[in-house]
Amino acid sequence: MKIYLDNAATSYPKPTCVIKAMEDYFYNIGVNTGRGGYENSIKGSRLLYDSRENVCSLFNFDKPSNVIFTQNVTASLNIILKSVIKDSWSVITTSMEHNSVLRPLKALENSRNIKLNVLYCEENGKLSIEKLKNFINKDTKLLVISISSNVVGTIQQVEEIGQICKDNNILFILDAAQGAGYLDIGL
């Protein structure tokens, strides 16, 4: 028996607590935050700040001002990939990545003349640390991987991979969409 759960994007029905919280906001606050000093604006801003603190708690860091909300992880990945990558960079990713990573990287391969290196994972879906080390060269500037796969369920060795990136002065983008809230993701 196989069970597929895509809770992050399409869960139905939504949890009652989420519906109630949204209703409360729409009926009792209903403002854009940071646009005034009146009571509801302050309440909305407080909720937003509390949300940033909750994200800090989830990811084990302490700078709520560094939390930026976007419409979804795909938008976040597109923003960071398109703003960080420079012309002629060498970028490593894996064959296990979501289209929200692979499609913008393929587009940047043409528009910014990046060298895209797609590392194929092992049969078990894990990234071979030795293969990764062999893929890295003097021009490698970025590694983009998912912490875990929603297709095959593998969980990557991100601490070891992160240390390799740090040792080689390589930026590391970790797509945590499938692991946040389930795995301990400390920054």
HURA-V205005 format. One record per residue. RES is the residue in one letter. PSI is psi in degrees with one decimal (none if undefined). OMEGA is omega in whole degrees, 0 to 359 (none if undefined). BURIAL is # if it has 16 or more other C-alpha atoms within 10 Angstrom, else .. Layout:
<<RES/PSI/OMEGA/BURIAL> <RES/PSI/OMEGA/BURIAL>>
This chain:
<<M/134.0/176/.> <K/138.5/177/.> <I/127.8/179/.> <Y/121.4/178/.> <L/119.9/177/.> <D/61.5/187/.> <N/-32.7/185/.> <A/-38.5/187/.> <A/-36.7/194/.> <T/24.2/183/.> <S/138.0/177/.> <Y/134.0/356/.> <P/157.7/177/.> <K/146.9/178/.> <P/141.3/181/.> <T/-38.7/180/.> <C/-33.2/178/.> <V/-44.9/179/.> <I/-44.5/180/.> <K/-40.8/180/.> <A/-40.2/179/.> <M/-43.5/177/.> <E/-45.5/180/.> <D/-43.7/180/.> <Y/-48.5/182/#> <F/-40.5/183/.> <Y/-31.9/190/.> <N/-15.4/179/.> <I/-67.6/171/#> <G/43.1/181/.> <V/165.2/166/#> <N/132.2/183/.> <T/154.3/174/#> <G/15.9/184/.> <R/11.6/179/.> <G/173.1/180/.> <G/12.4/180/.> <Y/165.3/191/.> <E/-50.2/183/.> <N/-34.1/177/#> <S/-41.0/178/#> <I/-41.1/177/#> <K/-44.5/179/#> <G/-42.5/178/#> <S/-37.6/178/#> <R/-44.2/178/.> <L/-41.2/179/.> <L/-45.3/179/#> <Y/-41.8/177/#> <D/-38.8/178/.> <S/-42.1/177/.> <R/-40.7/178/#> <E/-38.0/178/#> <N/-39.0/177/.> <V/-41.6/176/#> <C/-42.8/179/#> <S/-42.4/180/.> <L/-39.9/183/#> <F/8.7/175/#> <N/49.0/171/.> <F/171.3/193/.> <D/31.1/180/.> <K/82.1/180/.> <P/-29.0/180/#> <S/-14.7/178/.> <N/-1.9/179/.> <V/124.3/179/.> <I/128.3/178/.> <F/135.6/173/.> <T/179.7/183/.> <Q/-26.5/179/.> <N/177.4/183/.> <V/-35.7/178/#> <T/-46.6/179/.> <A/-42.6/179/.> <S/-46.9/181/.> <L/-41.1/178/#> <N/-43.9/180/.> <I/-49.1/184/.> <I/-40.6/180/.> <L/-44.6/183/#> <K/-19.5/180/.> <S/-24.2/184/.> <V/-42.3/187/.> <I/132.0/179/#> <K/162.2/178/.> <D/138.0/173/.> <S/12.0/176/#> <W/152.7/169/#> <S/124.3/185/#> <V/136.8/176/#> <I/136.1/171/#> <T/-175.9/181/#> <T/165.6/178/#> <S/-8.9/183/.> <M/1.4/188/#> <E/155.1/177/#> <H/156.7/178/#> <N/-23.4/179/.> <S/-13.6/174/#> <V/-49.7/186/#> <L/-42.0/182/#> <R/-48.8/178/.> <P/-34.4/178/.> <L/-40.8/178/#> <K/-40.6/178/.> <A/-41.0/180/.> <L/-25.2/176/#> <E/-37.0/179/#> <N/-47.9/187/.> <S/-30.1/181/.> <R/9.2/176/.> <N/40.1/177/.> <I/156.7/174/#> <K/108.9/182/#> <L/120.6/179/#> <N/113.4/180/#> <V/113.6/182/.> <L/122.7/178/#> <Y/133.9/181/#> <C/168.2/177/#> <E/172.6/180/.> <E/-30.5/180/.> <N/1.7/179/.> <G/0.8/181/#> <K/149.9/177/#> <L/128.0/176/#> <S/121.3/180/#> <I/-40.2/180/.> <E/-42.2/178/.> <K/-40.6/179/.> <L/-47.8/180/#> <K/-37.7/180/.> <N/-25.2/179/.> <F/-25.8/184/.> <I/133.1/175/#> <N/-178.6/185/.> <K/-21.6/181/.> <D/-5.6/181/.> <T/122.5/182/#> <K/-19.3/188/#> <L/141.6/171/#> <L/132.0/179/#> <V/119.7/177/#> <I/162.3/172/#> <S/143.8/177/#> <I/-34.5/180/#> <S/158.9/182/#> <S/131.0/174/#> <N/-2.0/179/#> <V/-50.5/183/.> <V/-8.4/173/.> <G/5.8/181/.> <T/151.1/177/#> <I/124.5/183/#> <Q/157.5/179/#> <Q/72.5/190/.> <V/-30.4/178/#> <E/-45.3/179/.> <E/-41.9/179/.> <I/-42.8/178/#> <G/-39.2/179/#> <Q/-38.4/177/.> <I/-43.6/178/#> <C/-45.0/180/#> <K/-45.2/181/.> <D/-27.6/183/.> <N/10.8/180/.> <N/46.7/181/.> <I/131.6/174/#> <L/144.8/184/#> <F/114.8/174/#> <I/122.6/181/#> <L/115.5/175/.> <D/106.7/184/#> <A/14.1/185/#> <A/-39.4/184/#> <Q/-4.0/183/#> <G/-22.4/183/#> <A/131.8/181/#> <G/-16.5/180/.> <Y/-42.8/180/.> <L/151.0/175/.> <D/109.0/182/.> <I/97.3/180/#> <G/138.4/179/.> <L/none/none/.>>
